[in-house]
């Protein structure tokens, strides 16, 4: 099957070609797919977009006219695709339901440790010849309360790691996970979790009801000096409210691998550019904020699984097989 891989980086080509083994014709372009660039899909019945591509109703309408029949997302999240519009145009959407929950969970812990023990500051200091410990005081995570918002596969993997570190674990989820409960995780309301947690880590998908889950009211419910980690989706956090909570010194530390307006920023080199996103630039000025470029998923194991699943999705579509990886309006709602 002829498939155009958009927003492609060298590592995408490496892993997808290896998984493909010549079964499908894969063409790689760095172009970000959206309503303005959808014309590049001419001649490709299948497209393989990434999370920085925007498949809204306008883009999907153009793709349908050009003959697109399949979108194989190389991601778990699908908030960048208008699923009802895809269905209306007869475009099948498939995703990578699971890759490596350990990749993201371990990265979340890495952000926690970096912020708590000031590893980013210590690294820069030592390179400058400054080996003083002033300002680098952290705390033992053992015995501290960590709140996990969302206990799917990633949240559960995080719970296992933090359980091994001796943390007291609270969780919020509309569907409690028995694996977490066996670890001693206590499910509480979101309000109670925020009020009692020294560290809060977000692991929920982006839906209309979770957009700006963390807002002015929710930040106020957190104890002074608490830490917030987001390795899920940027719009879970109201950026203006986050900046206000940091300026007031209410939040003690923030680790972000995702950002609310990341679409025009992430997965690009801006070294010679002027970044015009004032909120992003403001966040970079806080010494207690660490921002990375949506790399929590980025391990060899995760990339291998993403590539294998993507090629399998192409195989299944070609063979007319149903797949649990297919996204429908019904499945998206659940």
Helices and strands as residue ranges (DSSP letters): E 2-5, H 10-20, E 25-28, G 38-41, E 46-48, H 57-65, E 70-72, H 83-88, E 92-94, H 101-117, H 119-127, E 145-149, H 153-164, E 168-172, H 178-182, E 186-187, H 190-196, E 199-202, H 216-221, E 226-230, G 234-236, H 239-247, E 251-256, G 262-264, H 278-284, E 289-291, H 300-319, E 326-327, H 329-333
